[in-house]
């Protein structure tokens, strides 16, 4: 009976008139967006992670105890 009403009255499928179905849809849409943002952030942090201490050549005259020639 409800299926026949939905075909005859298109307002029943509209998001503004059918709050039960639209709220479920919006809830799952929010959950999907939240998970997508969290996974995207984790992936971005993984791609730009700290790779370790670089091997930098420091001139002797700029050390804490400078070494001059």
Backbone as XML, in Angstrom:
<?xml version="1.0"?>
<chain id="A" units="angstrom">
  <residue number="1" name="UNK">
    <atom name="N" x="0.822" y="-1.191" z="0.000"/>
    <atom name="CA" x="0.000" y="0.000" z="0.000"/>
    <atom name="C" x="0.865" y="1.253" z="0.000"/>
  </residue>
  <residue number="2" name="UNK">
    <atom name="N" x="1.954" y="1.260" z="0.802"/>
    <atom name="CA" x="2.830" y="2.424" z="0.866"/>
    <atom name="C" x="3.552" y="2.648" z="-0.451"/>
  </residue>
  <residue number="3" name="UNK">
    <atom name="N" x="3.878" y="1.575" z="-1.122"/>
    <atom name="CA" x="4.575" y="1.691" z="-2.403"/>
    <atom name="C" x="3.690" y="2.375" z="-3.445"/>
  </residue>
  <residue number="4" name="UNK">
    <atom name="N" x="2.411" y="2.083" z="-3.412"/>
    <atom name="CA" x="1.476" y="2.720" z="-4.344"/>
    <atom name="C" x="1.351" y="4.210" z="-4.033"/>
  </residue>
  <residue number="5" name="UNK">
    <atom name="N" x="1.341" y="4.560" z="-2.733"/>
    <atom name="CA" x="1.250" y="5.966" z="-2.354"/>
    <atom name="C" x="2.482" y="6.739" z="-2.801"/>
  </residue>
  <residue number="6" name="UNK">
    <atom name="N" x="3.659" y="6.129" z="-2.717"/>
    <atom name="CA" x="4.884" y="6.817" z="-3.127"/>
    <atom name="C" x="4.877" y="7.115" z="-4.618"/>
  </residue>
  <residue number="7" name="UNK">
    <atom name="N" x="4.325" y="6.227" z="-5.415"/>
    <atom name="CA" x="4.281" y="6.464" z="-6.853"/>
    <atom name="C" x="3.258" y="7.537" z="-7.212"/>
  </residue>
  <residue number="8" name="UNK">
    <atom name="N" x="2.178" y="7.596" z="-6.481"/>
    <atom name="CA" x="1.148" y="8.587" z="-6.803"/>
    <atom name="C" x="1.457" y="9.943" z="-6.196"/>
  </residue>
  <residue number="9" name="UNK">
    <atom name="N" x="2.169" y="9.978" z="-5.065"/>
    <atom name="CA" x="2.485" y="11.237" z="-4.409"/>
    <atom name="C" x="4.003" y="11.404" z="-4.358"/>
  </residue>
  <residue number="10" name="UNK">
    <atom name="N" x="4.602" y="12.172" z="-5.273"/>
    <atom name="CA" x="6.064" y="12.293" z="-5.294"/>
    <atom name="C" x="6.621" y="13.038" z="-4.081"/>
  </residue>
  <residue number="11" name="UNK">
    <atom name="N" x="5.778" y="13.737" z="-3.326"/>
    <atom name="CA" x="6.256" y="14.441" z="-2.141"/>
    <atom name="C" x="6.765" y="13.471" z="-1.077"/>
  </residue>
  <residue number="12" name="UNK">
    <atom name="N" x="6.283" y="12.233" z="-1.097"/>
    <atom name="CA" x="6.715" y="11.263" z="-0.099"/>
    <atom name="C" x="8.178" y="10.880" z="-0.279"/>
  </residue>
  <residue number="13" name="UNK">
    <atom name="N" x="8.723" y="11.072" z="-1.469"/>
    <atom name="CA" x="10.130" y="10.766" z="-1.708"/>
    <atom name="C" x="11.016" y="12.002" z="-1.548"/>
  </residue>
  <residue number="14" name="UNK">
    <atom name="N" x="10.421" y="13.185" z="-1.383"/>
    <atom name="CA" x="11.176" y="14.420" z="-1.252"/>
    <atom name="C" x="11.845" y="14.480" z="0.118"/>
  </residue>
  <residue number="15" name="UNK">
    <atom name="N" x="13.042" y="15.018" z="0.160"/>
    <atom name="CA" x="13.795" y="15.067" z="1.415"/>
    <atom name="C" x="13.146" y="16.007" z="2.418"/>
  </residue>
  <residue number="16" name="UNK">
    <atom name="N" x="12.437" y="17.014" z="1.949"/>
    <atom name="CA" x="11.801" y="17.962" z="2.858"/>
    <atom name="C" x="10.527" y="17.412" z="3.482"/>
  </residue>
  <residue number="17" name="UNK">
    <atom name="N" x="9.902" y="16.428" z="2.873"/>
    <atom name="CA" x="8.630" y="15.909" z="3.369"/>
    <atom name="C" x="8.763" y="14.572" z="4.081"/>
  </residue>
  <residue number="18" name="UNK">
    <atom name="N" x="9.767" y="13.786" z="3.728"/>
    <atom name="CA" x="9.928" y="12.464" z="4.328"/>
    <atom name="C" x="11.157" y="12.490" z="5.227"/>
  </residue>
  <residue number="19" name="UNK">
    <atom name="N" x="10.987" y="12.920" z="6.481"/>
    <atom name="CA" x="12.118" y="13.114" z="7.379"/>
    <atom name="C" x="12.738" y="11.807" z="7.859"/>
  </residue>
  <residue number="20" name="UNK">
    <atom name="N" x="11.986" y="10.736" z="7.892"/>
    <atom name="CA" x="12.547" y="9.476" z="8.383"/>
    <atom name="C" x="13.604" y="8.963" z="7.427"/>
  </residue>
  <residue number="21" name="UNK">
    <atom name="N" x="13.284" y="8.847" z="6.164"/>
    <atom name="CA" x="14.260" y="8.343" z="5.194"/>
    <atom name="C" x="15.391" y="9.340" z="4.983"/>
  </residue>
  <residue number="22" name="UNK">
    <atom name="N" x="15.076" y="10.637" z="4.984"/>
    <atom name="CA" x="16.121" y="11.623" z="4.735"/>
    <atom name="C" x="17.085" y="11.703" z="5.908"/>
  </residue>
  <residue number="23" name="UNK">
    <atom name="N" x="16.607" y="11.533" z="7.139"/>
    <atom name="CA" x="17.519" y="11.600" z="8.281"/>
    <atom name="C" x="18.472" y="10.411" z="8.284"/>
  </residue>
  <residue number="24" name="UNK">
    <atom name="N" x="17.988" y="9.244" z="7.895"/>
    <atom name="CA" x="18.877" y="8.076" z="7.794"/>
    <atom name="C" x="19.925" y="8.315" z="6.716"/>
  </residue>
  <residue number="25" name="UNK">
    <atom name="N" x="19.499" y="8.834" z="5.580"/>
    <atom name="CA" x="20.429" y="9.122" z="4.491"/>
    <atom name="C" x="21.468" y="10.153" z="4.920"/>
  </residue>
  <residue number="26" name="UNK">
    <atom name="N" x="21.039" y="11.224" z="5.577"/>
    <atom name="CA" x="21.979" y="12.256" z="6.009"/>
    <atom name="C" x="22.925" y="11.740" z="7.081"/>
  </residue>
  <residue number="27" name="UNK">
    <atom name="N" x="22.458" y="10.855" z="7.957"/>
    <atom name="CA" x="23.329" y="10.272" z="8.966"/>
    <atom name="C" x="24.440" y="9.458" z="8.317"/>
  </residue>
  <residue number="28" name="UNK">
    <atom name="N" x="24.082" y="8.585" z="7.380"/>
    <atom name="CA" x="25.111" y="7.783" z="6.718"/>
    <atom name="C" x="26.019" y="8.639" z="5.848"/>
  </residue>
  <residue number="29" name="UNK">
    <atom name="N" x="25.505" y="9.711" z="5.291"/>
    <atom name="CA" x="26.341" y="10.628" z="4.519"/>
    <atom name="C" x="27.356" y="11.314" z="5.422"/>
  </residue>
  <residue number="30" name="UNK">
    <atom name="N" x="26.940" y="11.726" z="6.626"/>
    <atom name="CA" x="27.863" y="12.327" z="7.584"/>
    <atom name="C" x="28.925" y="11.328" z="8.030"/>
  </residue>
  <residue number="31" name="UNK">
    <atom name="N" x="28.519" y="10.095" z="8.294"/>
    <atom name="CA" x="29.478" y="9.070" z="8.715"/>
    <atom name="C" x="30.497" y="8.825" z="7.608"/>
  </residue>
  <residue number="32" name="UNK">
    <atom name="N" x="30.037" y="8.713" z="6.365"/>
    <atom name="CA" x="30.941" y="8.489" z="5.240"/>
    <atom name="C" x="31.908" y="9.661" z="5.082"/>
  </residue>
  <residue number="33" name="UNK">
    <atom name="N" x="31.408" y="10.888" z="5.164"/>
    <atom name="CA" x="32.273" y="12.067" z="5.020"/>
    <atom name="C" x="33.293" y="12.142" z="6.152"/>
  </residue>
  <residue number="34" name="UNK">
    <atom name="N" x="32.872" y="11.834" z="7.373"/>
    <atom name="CA" x="33.791" y="11.860" z="8.510"/>
    <atom name="C" x="34.909" y="10.836" z="8.333"/>
  </residue>
  <residue number="35" name="UNK">
    <atom name="N" x="34.540" y="9.624" z="7.931"/>
    <atom name="CA" x="35.551" y="8.578" z="7.727"/>
    <atom name="C" x="36.487" y="8.958" z="6.579"/>
  </residue>
  <residue number="36" name="UNK">
    <atom name="N" x="35.936" y="9.541" z="5.512"/>
    <atom name="CA" x="36.774" y="9.948" z="4.380"/>
    <atom name="C" x="37.763" y="11.035" z="4.793"/>
  </residue>
  <residue number="37" name="UNK">
    <atom name="N" x="37.329" y="11.988" z="5.613"/>
    <atom name="CA" x="38.226" y="13.061" z="6.059"/>
    <atom name="C" x="39.303" y="12.509" z="6.989"/>
  </residue>
  <residue number="38" name="UNK">
    <atom name="N" x="38.930" y="11.621" z="7.895"/>
    <atom name="CA" x="39.910" y="11.038" z="8.818"/>
    <atom name="C" x="40.938" y="10.210" z="8.057"/>
  </residue>
  <residue number="39" name="UNK">
    <atom name="N" x="40.491" y="9.371" z="7.132"/>
    <atom name="CA" x="41.439" y="8.556" z="6.366"/>
    <atom name="C" x="42.312" y="9.432" z="5.471"/>
  </residue>
  <residue number="40" name="UNK">
    <atom name="N" x="41.742" y="10.477" z="4.898"/>
    <atom name="CA" x="42.539" y="11.397" z="4.089"/>
    <atom name="C" x="43.587" y="12.107" z="4.914"/>
  </residue>
  <residue number="41" name="UNK">
    <atom name="N" x="43.234" y="12.511" z="6.124"/>
    <atom name="CA" x="44.210" y="13.154" z="7.005"/>
    <atom name="C" x="45.313" y="12.202" z="7.425"/>
  </residue>
  <residue number="42" name="UNK">
    <atom name="N" x="44.951" y="10.969" z="7.721"/>
    <atom name="CA" x="45.965" y="9.970" z="8.092"/>
    <atom name="C" x="46.910" y="9.706" z="6.925"/>
  </residue>
  <residue number="43" name="UNK">
    <atom name="N" x="46.368" y="9.608" z="5.737"/>
    <atom name="CA" x="47.212" y="9.380" z="4.562"/>
    <atom name="C" x="48.142" y="10.575" z="4.321"/>
  </residue>
  <residue number="44" name="UNK">
    <atom name="N" x="47.630" y="11.781" z="4.513"/>
    <atom name="CA" x="48.449" y="12.975" z="4.320"/>
    <atom name="C" x="49.571" y="13.021" z="5.356"/>
  </residue>
  <residue number="45" name="UNK">
    <atom name="N" x="49.257" y="12.679" z="6.596"/>
    <atom name="CA" x="50.305" y="12.629" z="7.618"/>
    <atom name="C" x="51.331" y="11.550" z="7.294"/>
  </residue>
  <residue number="46" name="UNK">
    <atom name="N" x="50.896" y="10.435" z="6.766"/>
    <atom name="CA" x="51.827" y="9.367" z="6.396"/>
    <atom name="C" x="52.744" y="9.810" z="5.255"/>
  </residue>
  <residue number="47" name="UNK">
    <atom name="N" x="52.195" y="10.497" z="4.272"/>
    <atom name="CA" x="53.003" y="10.943" z="3.128"/>
    <atom name="C" x="54.022" y="12.003" z="3.529"/>
  </residue>
  <residue number="48" name="UNK">
    <atom name="N" x="53.707" y="12.837" z="4.504"/>
    <atom name="CA" x="54.602" y="13.919" z="4.916"/>
    <atom name="C" x="55.236" y="13.621" z="6.266"/>
  </residue>
  <residue number="49" name="UNK">
    <atom name="N" x="55.485" y="12.360" z="6.554"/>
    <atom name="CA" x="56.040" y="11.982" z="7.845"/>
    <atom name="C" x="57.516" y="12.388" z="7.941"/>
  </residue>
  <residue number="50" name="UNK">
    <atom name="N" x="58.010" y="12.413" z="9.156"/>
    <atom name="CA" x="59.401" y="12.766" z="9.421"/>
    <atom name="C" x="60.284" y="11.587" z="9.033"/>
  </residue>
  <residue number="51" name="UNK">
    <atom name="N" x="61.216" y="11.842" z="8.166"/>
    <atom name="CA" x="62.048" y="10.762" z="7.629"/>
    <atom name="C" x="63.318" y="10.518" z="8.437"/>
  </residue>
  <residue number="52" name="UNK">
    <atom name="N" x="63.575" y="11.283" z="9.464"/>
    <atom name="CA" x="64.760" y="11.068" z="10.279"/>
    <atom name="C" x="65.697" y="12.264" z="10.210"/>
  </residue>
  <residue number="53" name="UNK">
    <atom name="N" x="66.740" y="12.174" z="10.975"/>
    <atom name="CA" x="67.700" y="13.263" z="11.059"/>
    <atom name="C" x="68.541" y="13.312" z="9.783"/>
  </residue>
  <residue number="54" name="UNK">
    <atom name="N" x="68.521" y="14.448" z="9.073"/>
    <atom name="CA" x="69.335" y="14.529" z="7.861"/>
    <atom name="C" x="70.817" y="14.688" z="8.197"/>
  </residue>
  <residue number="55" name="UNK">
    <atom name="N" x="71.668" y="14.229" z="7.324"/>
    <atom name="CA" x="73.111" y="14.331" z="7.514"/>
    <atom name="C" x="73.561" y="15.671" z="6.931"/>
  </residue>
  <residue number="56" name="UNK">
    <atom name="N" x="73.730" y="16.648" z="7.820"/>
    <atom name="CA" x="74.054" y="18.014" z="7.397"/>
    <atom name="C" x="75.510" y="18.308" z="7.714"/>
  </residue>
  <residue number="57" name="UNK">
    <atom name="N" x="76.206" y="18.897" z="6.764"/>
    <atom name="CA" x="77.603" y="19.313" z="6.955"/>
    <atom name="C" x="77.613" y="20.693" z="7.606"/>
  </residue>
  <residue number="58" name="UNK">
    <atom name="N" x="78.138" y="20.762" z="8.833"/>
    <atom name="CA" x="78.170" y="22.020" z="9.576"/>
    <atom name="C" x="79.582" y="22.579" z="9.508"/>
  </residue>
  <residue number="59" name="UNK">
    <atom name="N" x="79.721" y="23.849" z="9.109"/>
    <atom name="CA" x="81.058" y="24.447" z="9.087"/>
    <atom name="C" x="81.645" y="24.519" z="10.495"/>
  </residue>
  <residue number="60" name="UNK">
    <atom name="N" x="82.948" y="24.344" z="10.599"/>
    <atom name="CA" x="83.623" y="24.306" z="11.893"/>
    <atom name="C" x="83.576" y="25.627" z="12.637"/>
  </residue>
  <residue number="61" name="UNK">
    <atom name="N" x="83.520" y="26.758" z="11.919"/>
    <atom name="CA" x="83.529" y="28.055" z="12.606"/>
    <atom name="C" x="82.161" y="28.438" z="13.165"/>
  </residue>
  <residue number="62" name="UNK">
    <atom name="N" x="81.114" y="27.617" z="12.950"/>
    <atom name="CA" x="79.789" y="27.924" z="13.492"/>
    <atom name="C" x="79.410" y="26.991" z="14.635"/>
  </residue>
  <residue number="63" name="UNK">
    <atom name="N" x="80.327" y="26.159" z="15.094"/>
    <atom name="CA" x="80.036" y="25.253" z="16.196"/>
    <atom name="C" x="79.986" y="25.997" z="17.523"/>
  </residue>
  <residue number="64" name="UNK">
    <atom name="N" x="79.548" y="25.304" z="18.604"/>
    <atom name="CA" x="79.498" y="25.922" z="19.938"/>
    <atom name="C" x="80.901" y="26.288" z="20.404"/>
  </residue>
  <residue number="65" name="UNK">
    <atom name="N" x="81.831" y="25.406" z="20.127"/>
    <atom name="CA" x="83.263" y="25.727" z="20.346"/>
    <atom name="C" x="83.880" y="25.799" z="18.959"/>
  </residue>
  <residue number="66" name="UNK">
    <atom name="N" x="83.962" y="27.017" z="18.391"/>
    <atom name="CA" x="84.423" y="27.149" z="17.005"/>
    <atom name="C" x="85.851" y="26.653" z="16.807"/>
  </residue>
  <residue number="67" name="UNK">
    <atom name="N" x="86.100" y="26.146" z="15.645"/>
    <atom name="CA" x="87.452" y="25.671" z="15.290"/>
    <atom name="C" x="87.929" y="26.545" z="14.129"/>
  </residue>
  <residue number="68" name="UNK">
    <atom name="N" x="88.921" y="27.346" z="14.448"/>
    <atom name="CA" x="89.480" y="28.244" z="13.425"/>
    <atom name="C" x="90.757" y="27.648" z="12.872"/>
  </residue>
  <residue number="69" name="UNK">
    <atom name="N" x="91.161" y="28.115" z="11.714"/>
    <atom name="CA" x="92.404" y="27.650" z="11.097"/>
    <atom name="C" x="93.583" y="28.318" z="11.706"/>
  </residue>
</chain>
